[in-house]
């Protein structure tokens, strides 16, 4: 009777109190009753043979609803300390690590100025699998989820692909990039490599028989991160700054030609025209995993941050502006934006987000995101309208969504959203704070579900045997191991010293040697490409700028004479020999309509198209001679003055023009 009267959140906690409560709750009727409170349909009469299915469904809804039993993870902080003098000696405060996750989070790359460490995260105990020494500073790197291929982008704009299947890393392919890249990404199986740069994304084929021309590029807004879908058919690019949000989605085009399995994906990406879909309203975007979708769901969903409403929401990939499920973030009187990419769980039921550079939040993702005009189920099992303004009440999400907490500063935003009856609001929960938060990743371990958070630095210094403080490189890896537990399990700190072969043998990543001529050619090509892009951007900016107002000409009506109007003088840009300090000026004339009684002025005749070069050249040459110099051309040779006919005001004598032409004229010829 107590188990049936309790709400689903309390019921889930009661099952963990003792073995008596656990065995008493193992009833198909009780679980069916709790599922109905959550709004999940239960067909037919519950029987004991359906108990495993009912328990699995209830656990899924409990994870989506962020019940209290799931919000007490075991926390383990792993401090990575590298005291290698080759890398720490370059900076006064040590060379902090930069981190890159594999696609599913099984491997983690820790990058310093001279080292690359491969950390394995899929076991209960974190371990360093390999240590590489690199000759050039790595800008970024990418590793496959099976750890068999590693791509390193060095500071000289060259991507080197290594084969890690053997005891020693071997070079598989080297790609010199024409544009300075911002980030890179490997597709599943290392079929293609994507590189993002300012103004576009380029995809390269990594097949063994691929040529240097097997690539495709698209023009789009710059992005900071690239991610392939699990099948490699969708490429998502997004920014990590809310002030200039951009999200770009590119899909590999399908065609009917059959290719071998090992080169089919590379052919799709590099043999046809790519068409990007872009949005300047979304940032911090990530794709929801395939396991999240139902059999009848034809849409692919992404989780993005909307700059207009300053909140996360779920949108369809084919239409980044369409989405009705909103996820409320923290609010302390002011808006707190995200700082890292969100990470969905393996099954897509939960998603982790980092706010303000230190706050770690998780959300429960509703089972159906394309909800319209449907009711919302709160944490206590009571139905509420999806159009109501979020309040601070409620413990968490359940069913298809929850009410989201908000402050007075967000009431206007939420009021605008609540006017639409089809919107769904989901509330998140904070599970911890990590200073210097740099990344989040969900992964599946043998003992359960794990959320990995990484942070640069934070290790500090330590004393050696002689009492001196040594500056060390460092980084932190924080593990959140989720599972049902009625109480908090505390926090454990582990220190791992790495570098100089303390964990694994140090391997040197060699690079392909190229001659000086090839390096110069690539540098020249990059310079030309950057200069062309900069000129194009300058031309566009000039077109977008407002032109200065054009002064109006005075009215010429009822005026006795029609004279040329003179504009302000403009200095001539000419090249003189040393010693010239003064540059002559001239008057620009605006021609008025020609009149028989008002001949052209001398300035108008000097500025006529056929006489401009000669008149200007003669005047400039005379000015140079008067100043004791000479006029020279671009090649340094002196320019001789051109003889021009004398131009007067033509007021001395008037000559009648010849008569009009006629086929037969009796007049005497002139």
Backbone torsions as a table, in degrees:
resi	resn	phi	psi	omega
1	UNK	NA	-39.7	179.4
2	UNK	-66.6	-40.8	-178.9
3	UNK	-65.6	-33.5	179.7
4	UNK	-77.1	-31.8	-178.6
5	UNK	-81.9	-18.0	-179.0
6	UNK	-75.9	151.2	175.8
7	UNK	-74.4	165.1	-174.8
8	UNK	-59.2	-36.1	-179.5
9	UNK	-66.6	-45.2	178.4
10	UNK	-67.3	-39.2	178.8
11	UNK	-60.4	-40.8	-179.7
12	UNK	-64.5	-33.7	177.9
13	UNK	-75.4	-35.6	-179.1
14	UNK	-64.9	-30.1	179.5
15	UNK	-67.3	-13.4	-178.7
16	UNK	-106.7	1.1	-175.9
17	UNK	-67.8	-50.1	-178.4
18	UNK	-155.1	173.8	180.0
19	UNK	-68.6	-29.7	178.3
20	UNK	-66.4	-45.8	177.6
21	UNK	-65.1	-35.5	-179.6
22	UNK	-64.1	-47.7	-179.0
23	UNK	-69.8	-33.1	178.7
24	UNK	-68.4	-28.8	-179.2
25	UNK	-80.7	-12.4	-178.3
26	UNK	-77.9	72.0	179.9
27	UNK	-137.0	131.8	179.5
28	UNK	-63.9	-35.5	-179.8
29	UNK	-65.4	-41.0	-178.3
30	UNK	-66.3	-45.8	-179.4
31	UNK	-67.2	-35.8	176.4
32	UNK	-65.2	-38.2	177.9
33	UNK	-64.7	-42.0	179.6
34	UNK	-68.1	-35.5	177.0
35	UNK	-65.6	-37.7	177.7
36	UNK	-65.7	-34.2	176.0
37	UNK	-65.6	-30.6	178.0
38	UNK	-80.7	-4.2	179.8
39	UNK	88.3	5.7	178.5
40	UNK	-85.8	131.2	-178.4
41	UNK	-72.8	140.7	176.2
42	UNK	-125.2	114.9	-176.2
43	UNK	-93.0	139.4	176.5
44	UNK	75.2	-179.5	179.6
45	UNK	-84.8	128.4	-178.4
46	UNK	-69.5	130.1	178.1
47	UNK	-121.8	168.2	-176.5
48	UNK	-65.8	-29.1	179.5
49	UNK	-70.8	-16.9	176.8
50	UNK	-93.7	1.3	-176.0
51	UNK	-60.8	-46.3	178.9
52	UNK	-58.4	-39.2	178.8
53	UNK	-66.8	-40.5	179.6
54	UNK	-66.7	-38.2	178.6
55	UNK	-65.8	-41.3	179.0
56	UNK	-64.2	-41.1	178.6
57	UNK	-66.4	-39.2	179.8
58	UNK	-67.7	-40.9	178.0
59	UNK	-62.9	-36.3	177.7
60	UNK	-65.4	-43.9	178.0
61	UNK	-67.3	-32.7	179.2
62	UNK	-68.4	-37.2	177.5
63	UNK	-69.2	-40.0	176.7
64	UNK	-64.5	-35.0	-178.8
65	UNK	-84.4	-1.6	179.7
66	UNK	53.2	55.4	177.3
67	UNK	-66.6	156.8	-173.7
68	UNK	-59.7	-31.7	-178.7
69	UNK	-66.2	-22.4	179.8
70	UNK	-93.4	-10.7	-175.0
71	UNK	-97.4	24.0	177.0
72	UNK	-124.9	66.6	-177.0
73	UNK	-76.1	160.8	172.4
74	UNK	-83.6	125.6	-174.3
75	UNK	-107.7	128.7	177.4
76	UNK	-130.5	123.8	177.8
77	UNK	-104.5	120.2	179.8
78	UNK	-105.6	117.0	179.2
79	UNK	-97.8	118.2	178.8
80	UNK	-94.0	119.0	-177.6
81	UNK	-117.3	125.1	178.1
82	UNK	-124.9	111.7	-178.7
83	UNK	-101.2	24.1	-179.5
84	UNK	-65.6	124.0	-177.7
85	UNK	-69.0	-21.4	-178.0
86	UNK	-67.8	-27.7	-180.0
87	UNK	-106.2	-36.9	-176.8
88	UNK	-76.8	-23.6	-177.3
89	UNK	-72.7	-12.4	-176.1
90	UNK	-78.3	-29.5	-175.6
91	UNK	-120.3	145.4	-179.2
92	UNK	-63.8	-35.5	-177.1
93	UNK	-100.2	15.3	-178.4
94	UNK	87.6	156.7	-179.1
95	UNK	-97.4	99.2	-176.7
96	UNK	-71.4	154.8	-177.2
97	UNK	-79.3	149.1	166.3
98	UNK	-113.9	141.3	-169.7
99	UNK	-117.9	144.8	174.3
100	UNK	-138.5	129.4	180.0
101	UNK	-92.8	155.0	168.0
102	UNK	-76.4	177.6	-172.3
103	UNK	-59.9	-44.3	-178.5
104	UNK	-106.9	10.0	172.9
105	UNK	80.9	10.9	179.7
106	UNK	-71.5	-33.1	-179.0
107	UNK	-120.2	149.6	178.0
108	UNK	-130.2	130.6	176.7
109	UNK	-99.9	126.4	174.5
110	UNK	-108.1	115.9	-173.1
111	UNK	-109.5	132.6	169.2
112	UNK	-122.6	-169.8	-177.4
113	UNK	-71.3	-20.9	-177.6
114	UNK	-138.6	2.5	-177.4
115	UNK	-133.5	150.5	171.0
116	UNK	-131.3	120.2	179.6
117	UNK	-109.6	135.1	178.0
118	UNK	-104.1	112.9	-176.4
119	UNK	-107.0	131.5	179.3
120	UNK	-96.9	125.8	-172.8
121	UNK	-112.4	-5.4	-170.9
122	UNK	-80.8	-5.5	176.8
123	UNK	-106.5	166.6	-177.3
124	UNK	-62.5	-37.7	177.6
125	UNK	-100.1	122.8	179.7
126	UNK	-72.7	137.8	-178.0
127	UNK	-139.6	152.7	176.4
128	UNK	-94.6	116.4	-175.4
129	UNK	-84.1	-45.0	-175.7
130	UNK	-143.4	153.1	177.3
131	UNK	-130.6	125.7	-177.5
132	UNK	-118.4	141.4	172.5
133	UNK	-105.9	128.5	-176.1
134	UNK	-119.5	142.4	-175.0
135	UNK	-78.6	-35.4	178.5
136	UNK	-109.5	149.2	-178.0
137	UNK	-62.7	125.4	178.4
138	UNK	-78.1	129.6	176.2
139	UNK	-76.7	-46.5	175.8
140	UNK	-159.8	172.2	-178.7
141	UNK	-152.6	163.0	178.5
142	UNK	-144.5	141.6	-178.8
143	UNK	-133.3	144.6	177.0
144	UNK	-70.8	160.6	-177.0
145	UNK	-71.3	-19.6	175.1
146	UNK	-92.0	-3.5	177.4
147	UNK	72.9	20.7	-176.8
148	UNK	-97.3	-10.4	-179.2
149	UNK	-143.1	141.3	-178.9
150	UNK	-134.1	129.1	176.4
151	UNK	-113.6	127.9	-177.3
152	UNK	-122.2	126.9	174.6
153	UNK	-99.3	113.4	-178.2
154	UNK	-90.5	173.0	-175.2
155	UNK	-70.5	-13.3	178.1
156	UNK	-94.9	22.2	175.3
157	UNK	62.9	40.2	178.2
158	UNK	-124.7	130.0	177.0
159	UNK	-101.9	124.4	179.1
160	UNK	-115.0	127.0	179.6
161	UNK	-101.0	125.1	-177.6
162	UNK	-112.5	145.7	174.3
163	UNK	-96.8	118.6	-177.1
164	UNK	-105.3	14.3	-177.9
165	UNK	-72.0	-23.5	-179.0
166	UNK	-100.1	-171.6	179.5
167	UNK	-71.9	-25.2	-179.0
168	UNK	-125.2	139.0	179.9
169	UNK	-70.2	134.9	179.7
170	UNK	-121.6	145.8	179.0
171	UNK	-77.1	124.3	176.4
172	UNK	-96.0	-39.2	-176.7
173	UNK	-163.3	149.0	177.0
174	UNK	-125.5	129.2	-177.5
175	UNK	-122.8	105.4	171.2
176	UNK	-78.5	126.5	-175.6
177	UNK	-95.5	137.3	-179.7
178	UNK	-77.3	-28.8	-178.4
179	UNK	-110.3	143.6	176.0
180	UNK	-62.9	112.6	-174.7
181	UNK	-80.2	154.1	175.0
182	UNK	-96.8	-35.9	179.7
183	UNK	-162.1	165.7	178.6
184	UNK	-134.3	164.7	177.9
185	UNK	-152.8	142.7	177.5
186	UNK	-104.2	136.8	174.7
187	UNK	-78.9	162.3	177.0
188	UNK	-57.8	133.1	-177.5
189	UNK	79.5	4.7	-179.5
190	UNK	55.2	42.9	177.8
191	UNK	-77.4	-41.2	179.2
192	UNK	-137.6	161.0	175.7
193	UNK	-125.5	132.4	178.9
194	UNK	-109.3	137.5	178.6
195	UNK	-129.7	131.7	179.0
196	UNK	-106.3	137.0	177.5
197	UNK	-138.1	176.8	-179.1
198	UNK	-67.2	105.7	177.0
199	UNK	107.6	3.1	-179.9
200	UNK	174.6	178.0	177.4
201	UNK	-132.5	136.4	-179.2
202	UNK	-123.9	137.4	-178.5
203	UNK	-116.5	128.0	-178.0
204	UNK	-114.4	142.2	174.2
205	UNK	-82.5	134.5	179.7
206	UNK	-108.1	13.9	178.7
207	UNK	-65.9	150.4	-176.7
208	UNK	-62.4	-29.4	-179.5
209	UNK	-98.5	9.3	-177.4
210	UNK	-73.8	145.7	177.0
211	UNK	-93.4	171.4	178.7
212	UNK	-68.2	-19.2	179.4
213	UNK	-89.8	-2.7	179.4
214	UNK	-80.9	79.5	-179.2
215	UNK	-158.4	161.5	177.2
216	UNK	-140.2	146.6	-178.9
217	UNK	-132.5	148.9	176.2
218	UNK	-131.4	147.5	175.9
219	UNK	-92.5	129.1	-179.7
220	UNK	-160.3	176.1	177.0
221	UNK	-67.9	151.1	-179.6
222	UNK	-66.3	143.4	178.9
223	UNK	-127.4	159.4	-177.7
224	UNK	-105.0	-14.7	-176.0
225	UNK	-144.4	143.5	177.0
226	UNK	-126.8	139.4	-179.6
227	UNK	-144.7	131.5	173.1
228	UNK	-91.2	150.3	172.7
229	UNK	-71.3	170.0	-175.9
230	UNK	-64.6	-27.1	177.5
231	UNK	-94.5	-3.7	177.5
232	UNK	77.5	10.8	-176.7
233	UNK	-96.3	-10.8	-178.7
234	UNK	-129.1	133.5	176.7
235	UNK	-116.8	124.4	-178.4
236	UNK	-113.3	125.6	174.1
237	UNK	-119.3	139.1	-177.2
238	UNK	-150.9	163.2	177.9
239	UNK	-99.9	161.2	178.5
240	UNK	-110.9	19.7	179.9
241	UNK	-128.5	126.4	-178.1
242	UNK	-76.8	-17.7	-179.5
243	UNK	-73.4	-30.4	177.8
244	UNK	-128.2	70.6	-174.7
245	UNK	-74.0	140.7	176.6
246	UNK	-152.8	134.6	173.9
247	UNK	-134.3	126.3	-177.6
248	UNK	-123.4	132.8	178.1
249	UNK	-125.4	127.8	178.9
250	UNK	-124.6	130.0	178.5
251	UNK	-109.8	139.3	177.9
252	UNK	-71.4	126.7	-179.6
253	UNK	-72.2	141.3	178.8
254	UNK	-91.8	150.9	174.3
255	UNK	-148.6	164.0	-170.6
256	UNK	-84.3	-10.3	-177.6
257	UNK	-72.2	133.0	-180.0
258	UNK	-88.4	125.2	177.2
259	UNK	-116.4	158.7	173.5
260	UNK	-56.8	154.2	-174.5
261	UNK	-62.5	-32.9	-176.0
262	UNK	-77.8	-14.6	179.8
263	UNK	-125.1	7.1	179.9
264	UNK	-64.6	-42.9	-177.7
265	UNK	-68.6	-40.7	179.6
266	UNK	-67.0	-34.0	177.8
267	UNK	-68.6	-37.4	178.9
268	UNK	-65.2	-36.3	-176.6
269	UNK	-82.2	-25.9	-168.9
270	UNK	-118.5	6.0	-179.5
271	UNK	-116.8	-4.4	-178.2
272	UNK	-132.6	166.4	-179.2
273	UNK	-74.4	135.3	179.9
274	UNK	-101.3	140.6	-178.7
275	UNK	-122.7	108.1	-179.1
276	UNK	-81.2	151.5	170.1
277	UNK	-113.6	124.4	-170.9
278	UNK	-126.1	152.0	176.4
279	UNK	-142.3	132.7	177.7
280	UNK	-101.2	18.1	178.0
281	UNK	-110.2	-11.1	-173.5
282	UNK	-121.2	145.8	174.1
283	UNK	-142.7	174.6	178.3
284	UNK	50.3	55.2	-175.8
285	UNK	-99.1	149.4	174.8
286	UNK	-149.3	152.1	179.7
287	UNK	-87.6	141.0	173.7
288	UNK	-78.4	143.2	-174.8
289	UNK	-66.8	161.0	-178.6
290	UNK	-65.9	-30.5	-179.8
291	UNK	-66.1	-12.6	179.6
292	UNK	-74.9	-28.3	-171.0
293	UNK	-83.7	151.3	175.3
294	UNK	-89.5	171.0	-178.9
295	UNK	-65.9	-32.5	-178.1
296	UNK	-93.6	5.9	-179.7
297	UNK	-89.5	115.8	-178.5
298	UNK	-95.4	-5.7	-176.6
299	UNK	-96.9	149.4	171.9
300	UNK	-108.1	131.3	-170.9
301	UNK	-112.4	150.2	175.9
302	UNK	-128.7	151.8	-180.0
303	UNK	-109.7	113.4	-172.4
304	UNK	-132.5	163.5	175.7
305	UNK	-100.8	122.0	-179.0
306	UNK	-91.4	121.2	-175.8
307	UNK	-73.6	-25.8	-178.2
308	UNK	-70.3	-48.0	-178.9
309	UNK	-93.4	-4.9	178.1
310	UNK	54.1	49.8	178.7
311	UNK	-157.1	160.0	176.3
312	UNK	-80.0	153.3	173.8
313	UNK	-156.2	159.9	178.6
314	UNK	-94.5	128.3	-178.7
315	UNK	-129.1	156.1	175.8
316	UNK	-78.7	144.9	-177.8
317	UNK	-66.8	-35.6	-179.2
318	UNK	-75.9	-12.0	177.8
319	UNK	-150.0	95.2	-174.7
320	UNK	-71.4	-7.0	178.8
321	UNK	-95.9	-3.7	-173.2
322	UNK	-109.4	117.2	177.4
323	UNK	-173.7	139.6	-174.7
324	UNK	-122.0	4.4	179.5
325	UNK	-110.1	118.4	-175.5
326	UNK	-113.9	144.7	-177.4
327	UNK	-120.1	113.0	-175.0
328	UNK	-76.7	136.7	179.0
329	UNK	-102.1	-174.9	-179.1
330	UNK	-71.1	154.6	178.9
331	UNK	-149.9	118.2	177.1
332	UNK	-118.4	46.0	-176.4
333	UNK	90.0	-11.9	177.4
334	UNK	-146.5	161.0	-177.6
335	UNK	-74.2	134.4	177.4
336	UNK	-117.1	114.2	-176.2
337	UNK	-90.7	166.0	178.3
338	UNK	-76.0	155.5	-179.4
339	UNK	-124.0	-16.1	179.2
340	UNK	-131.7	167.3	177.9
341	UNK	-70.9	138.4	174.6
342	UNK	-69.9	157.2	-178.1
343	UNK	-133.4	116.9	176.5
344	UNK	-80.8	156.2	175.7
345	UNK	-71.8	173.2	-175.9
346	UNK	-62.4	-39.7	179.4
347	UNK	-91.4	-2.3	177.9
348	UNK	76.9	8.7	-178.6
349	UNK	-81.3	-22.0	177.1
350	UNK	-132.5	158.5	178.3
351	UNK	-145.7	138.8	-177.4
352	UNK	-106.7	140.8	-177.5
353	UNK	-136.6	143.6	176.0
354	UNK	-109.9	127.3	-178.9
355	UNK	-117.0	142.7	171.1
356	UNK	62.7	17.9	179.1
357	UNK	77.2	4.0	-179.2
358	UNK	-154.0	-23.4	-174.8
359	UNK	-86.6	131.0	178.2
360	UNK	-109.0	117.4	179.7
361	UNK	-118.3	152.1	172.6
362	UNK	-129.6	149.0	178.8
363	UNK	-125.8	150.7	169.2
364	UNK	-94.3	125.5	-176.9
365	UNK	-89.0	125.5	178.8
366	UNK	-58.4	150.3	-179.5
367	UNK	-65.8	-30.7	178.0
368	UNK	-126.1	117.4	-178.4
369	UNK	-90.1	-18.3	-178.2
370	UNK	-94.6	52.5	-179.1
371	UNK	-88.9	131.4	175.7
372	UNK	-137.3	129.2	176.9
373	UNK	59.1	36.7	177.6
374	UNK	-114.6	158.7	-178.0
375	UNK	-80.7	162.7	-177.1
376	UNK	-116.7	137.6	-178.6
377	UNK	-107.0	122.6	-179.1
378	UNK	-87.5	-179.7	-174.2
379	UNK	-65.3	-26.4	-178.9
380	UNK	-89.7	5.2	177.2
381	UNK	87.8	-1.0	179.8
382	UNK	-87.6	141.9	-178.8
383	UNK	-82.2	138.3	178.3
384	UNK	-134.8	154.3	178.8
385	UNK	-70.2	140.0	178.1
386	UNK	-70.7	-10.9	-177.7
387	UNK	-95.2	0.8	-178.5
388	UNK	-76.8	154.8	179.2
389	UNK	-73.1	136.2	-179.0
390	UNK	-61.7	146.5	178.2
391	UNK	-126.4	175.3	-178.4
392	UNK	-84.7	-4.7	-178.2
393	UNK	-80.5	156.6	177.3
394	UNK	104.0	141.9	-177.3
395	UNK	-89.2	-34.2	-176.3
396	UNK	-174.4	-172.6	-176.8
397	UNK	-88.3	153.5	175.7
398	UNK	-158.8	158.7	-179.2
399	UNK	62.6	-131.3	-178.3
400	UNK	-89.8	-3.0	178.7
401	UNK	168.6	175.6	178.9
402	UNK	-140.5	169.9	173.1
403	UNK	-79.6	145.0	-176.2
404	UNK	-104.8	140.1	177.2
405	UNK	-75.7	148.6	179.9
406	UNK	-159.0	165.1	-179.5
407	UNK	-110.1	-178.5	-178.2
408	UNK	-64.5	-31.1	-179.0
409	UNK	-68.7	-19.8	-178.7
410	UNK	-101.6	-1.1	-175.4
411	UNK	-62.8	-35.8	178.7
412	UNK	-65.4	-39.0	179.3
413	UNK	-66.5	-48.0	-178.4
414	UNK	-69.0	-29.4	177.4
415	UNK	-65.4	-37.5	177.5
416	UNK	-65.6	-36.8	179.3
417	UNK	-74.3	-35.2	-175.3
418	UNK	-73.1	-11.5	176.4
419	UNK	-67.7	-19.0	178.4
420	UNK	-96.6	120.5	-174.1
421	UNK	-70.9	-12.0	-176.5
422	UNK	-93.8	-2.6	-178.1
423	UNK	-78.1	148.2	178.8
424	UNK	-122.2	134.9	-178.5
425	UNK	-114.2	133.0	-178.3
426	UNK	-120.7	133.9	-179.0
427	UNK	-101.1	139.3	177.7
428	UNK	-104.8	173.0	-179.8
429	UNK	-132.7	141.3	177.1
430	UNK	-88.0	132.9	-178.1
431	UNK	-113.8	-5.1	178.8
432	UNK	172.2	169.8	176.1
433	UNK	-128.6	132.5	-178.3
434	UNK	-133.3	115.6	179.0
435	UNK	-68.3	134.5	-180.0
436	UNK	74.1	30.0	-178.0
437	UNK	-57.2	128.0	-176.3
438	UNK	-120.8	-12.0	-179.4
439	UNK	-178.0	155.8	178.1
440	UNK	-135.5	146.8	177.8
441	UNK	-157.3	128.3	172.1
442	UNK	-88.7	143.5	174.2
443	UNK	-151.0	164.4	-178.8
444	UNK	-103.4	123.1	177.8
445	UNK	-108.8	171.3	179.5
446	UNK	-66.6	-28.6	-177.8
447	UNK	-97.0	-0.7	178.7
448	UNK	149.6	-152.2	-177.8
449	UNK	-102.5	139.6	-174.9
450	UNK	-133.0	137.5	172.0
451	UNK	-110.7	125.7	-178.3
452	UNK	-109.2	126.4	175.0
453	UNK	-117.6	136.9	-179.1
454	UNK	-120.0	149.3	179.6
455	UNK	-145.4	138.8	179.8
456	UNK	-83.9	142.8	177.3
457	UNK	69.3	-155.1	179.2
458	UNK	82.8	1.8	-178.9
459	UNK	-90.6	-41.9	175.7
460	UNK	86.5	-144.1	-176.4
461	UNK	-122.5	164.1	174.1
462	UNK	-141.0	160.1	-177.0
463	UNK	-92.8	137.7	173.5
464	UNK	-87.2	-174.0	-176.7
465	UNK	-66.9	-20.6	-177.7
466	UNK	-94.7	8.0	177.6
467	UNK	84.1	11.3	179.4
468	UNK	-97.2	144.6	177.7
469	UNK	-86.0	124.4	179.1
470	UNK	-103.1	130.9	175.9
471	UNK	-78.4	132.6	-175.2
472	UNK	-125.5	152.3	169.3
473	UNK	-75.7	157.8	-179.2
474	UNK	-167.0	165.1	175.4
475	UNK	-168.8	158.9	-177.9
476	UNK	-123.3	139.4	176.1
477	UNK	-121.1	114.8	-176.9
478	UNK	-107.2	126.7	-176.9
479	UNK	-107.1	127.2	172.9
480	UNK	-111.7	104.7	179.9
481	UNK	-95.4	111.2	-176.1
482	UNK	-88.5	151.4	177.2
483	UNK	171.3	158.0	-178.8
484	UNK	-67.0	127.5	178.6
485	UNK	-155.8	134.6	-177.8
486	UNK	-77.6	-11.8	-176.3
487	UNK	-140.9	163.2	178.4
488	UNK	-71.2	143.7	-175.0
489	UNK	-105.4	8.2	173.7
490	UNK	80.8	-173.3	-176.6
491	UNK	-132.5	137.6	-179.3
492	UNK	-120.5	138.4	179.6
493	UNK	-114.7	126.9	179.7
494	UNK	-123.8	137.1	179.1
495	UNK	-112.7	129.3	178.5
496	UNK	-123.6	120.9	177.3
497	UNK	-91.2	126.8	-177.6
498	UNK	-128.5	167.6	-179.9
499	UNK	104.6	143.0	179.0
500	UNK	57.8	35.4	173.7
501	UNK	75.3	21.6	-179.8
502	UNK	-70.9	-30.1	178.3
503	UNK	-105.5	-47.4	-179.9
504	UNK	-137.6	166.0	178.8
505	UNK	-65.8	137.8	-178.3
506	UNK	-79.9	125.2	176.7
507	UNK	-110.6	145.1	179.2
508	UNK	-101.3	124.7	177.6
509	UNK	-85.7	107.5	178.8
510	UNK	-80.5	159.5	178.1
511	UNK	-121.8	154.3	179.8
512	UNK	-68.7	129.7	-179.2
513	UNK	-82.3	132.3	178.6
514	UNK	-127.2	148.9	-177.7
515	UNK	-74.7	167.9	-176.9
516	UNK	-65.6	-34.0	-179.6
517	UNK	-63.5	-40.5	178.0
518	UNK	-66.4	-40.5	178.6
519	UNK	-63.1	-42.2	179.8
520	UNK	-65.9	-39.6	179.4
521	UNK	-64.1	-42.1	178.6
522	UNK	-67.1	-39.5	178.1
523	UNK	-65.0	-39.8	178.0
524	UNK	-65.4	-39.6	-180.0
525	UNK	-65.8	-40.1	177.8
526	UNK	-65.7	-38.4	179.8
527	UNK	-64.1	-44.3	179.1
528	UNK	-63.7	-41.2	179.8
529	UNK	-64.2	-44.3	179.4
530	UNK	-65.9	-39.4	-179.0
531	UNK	-67.7	-39.1	178.2
532	UNK	-64.4	-41.7	179.7
533	UNK	-67.3	-38.0	179.9
534	UNK	-67.7	-39.3	177.4
535	UNK	-64.8	-39.5	178.3
536	UNK	-64.5	-40.8	179.5
537	UNK	-67.4	-38.5	178.0
538	UNK	-65.0	-38.2	178.1
539	UNK	-65.3	-40.0	178.4
540	UNK	-66.7	-40.3	178.7
541	UNK	-64.9	-36.3	179.2
542	UNK	-68.0	-36.1	177.6
543	UNK	-68.9	-33.6	-178.6
544	UNK	-77.1	-22.8	-179.7
545	UNK	-69.1	149.5	178.4
546	UNK	-73.1	133.6	178.2
547	UNK	-76.2	147.8	178.3
548	UNK	-65.8	149.4	-178.5
549	UNK	-64.7	140.8	179.2
550	UNK	-88.3	126.0	-179.6
551	UNK	-67.5	143.3	179.7
552	UNK	-79.6	140.1	176.3
553	UNK	-75.7	142.8	176.9
554	UNK	-67.1	149.4	-179.5
555	UNK	-64.3	133.9	-178.3
556	UNK	-96.3	4.2	179.7
557	UNK	-77.1	145.4	175.7
558	UNK	58.7	32.1	176.3
559	UNK	-111.1	139.2	-174.9
560	UNK	-67.6	-34.8	-179.0
561	UNK	-132.1	152.0	179.5
562	UNK	-116.0	94.6	-178.3
563	UNK	-104.8	163.0	179.8
564	UNK	-71.0	141.5	177.6
565	UNK	-93.1	134.9	-175.7
566	UNK	-108.9	131.0	177.9
567	UNK	-93.2	170.3	178.8
568	UNK	-59.3	152.4	-176.2
569	UNK	-74.6	151.5	-179.5
570	UNK	-128.3	133.2	-178.6
571	UNK	-69.9	144.1	176.7
572	UNK	-78.9	138.8	175.3
573	UNK	-98.2	100.5	-178.1
574	UNK	-133.6	167.1	-178.3
575	UNK	-110.7	117.0	178.6
576	UNK	-116.1	162.5	175.0
577	UNK	-73.9	163.9	-179.2
578	UNK	-56.7	143.6	-178.2
579	UNK	110.3	-16.2	179.0
580	UNK	-83.8	125.3	178.1
581	UNK	-120.5	-20.5	-177.3
582	UNK	-110.8	138.1	179.2
583	UNK	-121.1	130.1	-175.9
584	UNK	-71.4	158.1	178.4
585	UNK	-122.0	163.3	-179.7
586	UNK	-140.4	166.8	-179.0
587	UNK	-101.6	130.3	173.8
588	UNK	-93.8	132.4	-177.3
589	UNK	-110.3	140.9	173.2
590	UNK	-100.8	114.1	-176.2
591	UNK	-69.6	138.1	173.3
592	UNK	-100.6	165.1	179.7
593	UNK	-54.2	139.1	-176.1
594	UNK	-68.7	138.7	177.4
595	UNK	-131.3	142.4	-177.8
596	UNK	-63.2	-33.7	-178.2
597	UNK	-87.8	-10.2	-179.4
598	UNK	-122.0	94.3	-179.8
599	UNK	-69.2	169.8	-179.9
600	UNK	-67.8	147.6	176.2
601	UNK	-81.2	167.1	-179.5
602	UNK	-64.6	-37.8	179.5
603	UNK	-66.5	-36.9	178.3
604	UNK	-66.9	-39.7	178.7
605	UNK	-69.4	-34.0	177.7
606	UNK	-68.0	-30.5	-176.6
607	UNK	-91.7	7.3	178.2
608	UNK	-67.3	151.3	-172.3
609	UNK	-57.2	-38.7	-174.9
610	UNK	-76.2	-11.5	-173.7
611	UNK	-120.2	3.9	-173.4
612	UNK	-64.8	-50.5	-175.3
613	UNK	-63.9	-43.9	-177.7
614	UNK	-67.2	-44.8	-179.1
615	UNK	-64.7	-45.1	-179.9
616	UNK	-66.0	-40.4	-179.1
617	UNK	-64.4	-41.8	179.9
618	UNK	-65.5	-43.4	-178.8
619	UNK	-67.2	-39.9	179.6
620	UNK	-67.3	-38.6	178.9
621	UNK	-65.8	-40.0	178.8
622	UNK	-65.4	-38.9	178.8
623	UNK	-64.0	-40.4	179.2
624	UNK	-64.8	-40.1	179.1
625	UNK	-65.9	-37.9	179.8
626	UNK	-65.4	-31.3	-179.3
627	UNK	-88.5	4.6	178.6
628	UNK	84.5	14.4	-180.0
629	UNK	-120.9	-161.8	178.9
630	UNK	-145.1	156.9	-179.3
631	UNK	-93.4	127.9	-179.8
632	UNK	-122.2	155.8	179.3
633	UNK	-92.4	-174.8	180.0
634	UNK	-61.3	-28.8	-179.7
635	UNK	-87.2	1.5	178.8
636	UNK	90.1	-5.2	-179.7
637	UNK	-82.5	147.2	179.2
638	UNK	-70.2	147.2	179.6
639	UNK	-105.2	123.4	179.7
640	UNK	-82.6	146.6	179.4
641	UNK	-69.3	144.1	178.1
642	UNK	-95.1	131.6	179.4
643	UNK	-71.8	123.6	-179.0
644	UNK	-119.3	144.6	176.7
645	UNK	-64.3	149.2	-180.0
646	UNK	-68.9	132.9	-177.6
647	UNK	-111.4	121.0	177.9
648	UNK	-117.8	-172.4	-179.8
649	UNK	-86.5	-0.7	176.5
650	UNK	55.9	41.0	179.6
651	UNK	-106.3	-0.3	-175.5
652	UNK	-72.4	-46.8	-174.6
653	UNK	-149.7	139.4	-179.9
654	UNK	-106.6	128.9	178.1
655	UNK	-112.3	133.6	179.2
656	UNK	-67.8	140.1	177.0
657	UNK	-70.4	156.6	178.7
658	UNK	-63.3	156.9	179.4
659	UNK	-68.1	163.3	179.2
660	UNK	-65.4	149.4	-178.2
661	UNK	-73.2	136.0	173.5
662	UNK	-134.6	147.6	-179.7
663	UNK	-57.6	-40.8	-179.5
664	UNK	-128.5	115.4	-177.8
665	UNK	-121.2	133.5	177.2
666	UNK	-89.7	-6.1	-178.8
667	UNK	-74.8	151.9	177.6
668	UNK	-72.3	142.1	177.9
669	UNK	-65.3	151.3	-179.1
670	UNK	-71.5	NA	NA
